[in-house]
Amino acid sequence: MSHLFYFAMLSMVFSAMGLLGCFMLTRTSRAVSDRVMRVALGGSARSAPKPSTAVEARQRVFDVVRWMRTRLGMNENPKLLERFAHAGLKSPVARDIYFAARLLGPVAAVAMGSFVENSRFFAMTALGGIAYLAPDIVLTRLIKRRREKIRRSIPDAIDLLVICVDAGLGMDQAMMRVGQELGTSHPQIYEEFMQINREQRAGKLRLDAWQAMAQRAQLPEIDGFVNMLMQTERFGTPIARALSSFGDGIRLKRRQRAEEMAAKTTVKIIFPLVFFIFPCMFIVLLGPAGINIARGLGSATQ
């Protein structure tokens, strides 16, 4: 009973930490909401209201985490900042949450492991290691999920680019228009196109902005798209024809990928058939016969 209680307490602590992280990542700042409400009601946006107690408490926790991170020498290296950019987490709050989870999570996990009666040292070490590696695992999953969403949005973006270019828009204006159209259904590709526009407004060359998008996405489809745009820019190839050919290739690859996944299902379905479906069928079909045989053998021995 005690082991079940400790397991329930540990599950509650980790669930609370996960819910707190999701809440802090997705929650809109109350100060921003109040300022927008003041503007909507006709008040002055500059007269910012006093921040709430929750915001102040969160800011104090982040200040403590920054101080501890500075003392321990855990500075933000460029590779980690690049990973945050790949995951689409550009807010400093996300980085604060990451470091807070890496600093405070192992401490809470070790404290929970100290309540385990048997193998206490092993439980403390294992839980502390898992809590330390959990933020990095979550960040990796966020990066993979964002890349997959970008990959799925490429065919729609290419088709809309072809329509906009055929209508007479330039490539930059077409990207802005496509990004605005896909802002609701595919916000990831919208962010990438808007990032290209902001970088060009800041004075960055068009080719460099496209290469930066390819480095952020790290997808073969985006690499091919950027290479195609760079070739048309350098050699003067008609952009509409190049986009149409590239879109046909993307749709062909998507069809081939779907066929590949469909072909893999015949192999993957073997394991549930063998371990779950076949035993139930054997029990239903052979169970009554086995019971009758056992009864017959019992009556014969009597």
N, C-alpha and C positions, 0 to 999 in steps of 0.2 A: 504493500500500500504506500510506503514511504517513497519508493522509486517512482511510482505513478504520480505522486504529488510533486516531486521534484521535476519530473518531466513536464508536467502541466505548467508549473511555474516558469520553467525555462522557455517553453513554447509561448507563454503569454508575454514574457519579456522581449523575445525576438520579434513577435508579432507587433508589439507596441512600438519597438524601434523601427520596424518597416513602415508601419502606418504613420509614424511621426515623420520619417523621411519623405514619404509620398506627399504628406500634407504640406510640408515645408517647401517641397519642390513645385507643387501645383497650385499652391494658395496664392491668390492675388494680394498684394500688400494693401493693408487697410488704409495706409496713408494715401496711396495712389487712388483708391476707391473714393475716399473722402474728398480728395482734390477734384476728381472728375465730377462728383456730385455737386460740389460748390460751383464749378463752371456751368454745369447743366442748369442749376437753379439761379444763375445770374450773379453769383458771388465772385470774389476775387480768387484767382488760382494761386496767387503768391502768398496769401495768408494761410499757410499750411497749419492744420490743426495739430495738437499735441499727440504724439504717437501713443498708441495703446500700451497697456501693461504687457501683453503678450509679445509685441514687437520689441519693447525695451528688454524683456527677459531674453528673447532670442538673440538680440544684439549683444547682450552681456555674455551669453554663452559663447558666441562667436569670437568676441574679444578675448575671452579666456583661452579659447582654442588657438587663436593666432599667437598669443603670448607663449603658450606651451610649444607650439610648432616652431617658433623662433628659438626658444631655449633648446629644443631637441635637435635643431638643425634640419628640420623637414621643410625645406623651401620648395616652392613651386618650380620644378624643372621644366624645360621647354617641351619635353616629350609628353609629360602629363597634361600640360596646357593644350598640346596638339590632340591628345586623346579626348579631352573635353570638347574641343572644336569638332572632332569627328562625330561625337555623340550628340551634337547640337545643343550643348549646355554652355551658353556664353555668359550666363549671369554669374557674378562673384558669389552669390548665395549657394549655388550648386557646389562650387569648390569648397566653401566653408562647411557645407553638410558632409562632403566627402572626407575632409580631414577630421571633422568632429566624430564621424563614425569610426574612422581609423584610430583615433586616440581614445575615445570614451567607450567604444564597443568592446575591445578586449578587456578593459577594466571591469565592465559590467559582466562579461562572460566569465572571467576568472572568479569574480565574486559569486556568481551563481554556481560555478563548479566546486567552490569550497563547501557547499552544502551537501554534496554527494558523499555518502558514507564510505562506500567501497570504491577503491581506485580513485581517490580524490585527486592525487597529483596528475594522473592521466586525464581525468575529466577537465581539470583546470587548464592543462596544456592544450588539449584538443579544442576546447571551446574558445580559448583565447586565440589560437591560430585560425580557427574558422571565422571568428568575428573580425580578425585583422584582414583576412583575405576576402571577406564578403563584399566590401565596397568595390574592390577591384574587379571582382566577378560581375557585379551588377553593372559597372561601367562598361565592361566588355560586352555584356548582353545588350546594353543600350546602343553601343556602336554598331553591332551586327544588325539589330532591328532597324536602325535608321538607314543603313546601307541597303537592306532588303526593301524598305519602302521606297527609296530612291530608285532602285532597280526596277520596281514595278511601275513607277510613274514615268519612266523614260519613253515608252511607246506613245503614250498620250501626249507627252510634251513634244515629241518629234512631229506627230501628226498636226498639232496646232501650229508648230513653227512653220511647217510647209504651207498651211493655209494662210498664215500671216505674211510670209514672204511672197507668196503668189499674189496676195492682195496689194503688194507694193511697199510694205514696211521694210525698214532696214533690220539688220540682225539684232542690234541693241534694242530697238523699239519692239521688235517681235518677241525677244526674251522677256522684256518687261510686261508686255501684254499677256503672254502665255503664263508668266508667273502670277499675274493677277487673276487669270481665269482658273488656275489650278490651286489657288491659295486655300480653298476649302477642302477639296478632295485630296490634294497632295501637298501638304504644307512644307514638306522637306525640300522638294524641288523648287518651290516658291522661295524658300530661304536662300537656296543656292543662287538662283537667278537674281534675287535682290542684292545678294552679296557681291555678285559680279558688277551690278550697276553701281553700287556704292564705291567699290574699288576703282572703277573707271572715273567716277566723279571726283575721287580724291587724287587723280592724276596717274593711276596705274595704267600701263599699256594693256590693250585688249588681249593680246596673246598671253601675257603674264597672268591676267585675271582668269582666263580660261584654264591655264595650267594649274593655278591655285585651286580651282574647283575640282580638277582631276585629282590633285593631291589630297584634298579633304575627303572626297568620296571613296577613292581607291577601289573603283569598280571597272571591270573590263569594258562595260558598255559606255561609261563616262569617258574612259580613256580613248575609245574609238571615236566618240562624238567630238571630243576636243581635238584629236588629230585630224579629223575630217574638216573641222572649222579652220584649223591652222593651215591646212593645205589649200583650201579654197581662198583663204586670205592672202596667201603668198603667191599662188599661181593664177589667181583670177578666175577660178572655175565657177560657173553659175551655182549659186548657193541653193536655189530651189531644186535643181536636179540632184545635187549631192545629198540634200536632206531626204529627198524621195527615195534614193537608192539606199541610204542608211536606214531609213524607216522600214523598207522592205526587208533588209537584213535583220533588223531587230525583231520584227514580227516572226520571221523564219526561225530565229534562235529561240524565241518564246514558245513557238509551236513545238520545236524539237525538245525543249526542256520539259514541256508538259507530256510529250510522248515518252520521254525517258522516265519521268516520275510515274506514269501509268504502268510502264513495263516493270518497274521495281516493286509495284504492289503485289505482283504474283509471288515474289520471293518473300516479301515481308509478311504476307498473310499466313505463311507456313507455321510460324511460331505460335500465334494464337490458336490456329487450328489444332496443332499437336498438343499444346499444353492446356487448353481450355475447352475447345469444342469436342474433340475426339473423346476425351475421358467421360464427358457427360453423355455422349451418344452410347458409349460402351456400357455405362452404368444403366441407362434406360433400356437398351436392347438386351444385354446379357444378364442384368440383375435378376429379373424374374426367373430366367432359366437356371441361374446359379442357386437361387433359393429353392427351387423345385428339386434340383439335384441333391442339395444338402439335406432336404427333408427325406428324399428317397433313400439316401445312404444311411440316415439316422434310423429310419424304420427298418431297414434291412439288418442293421447291426443289432437291433432289439429282438 
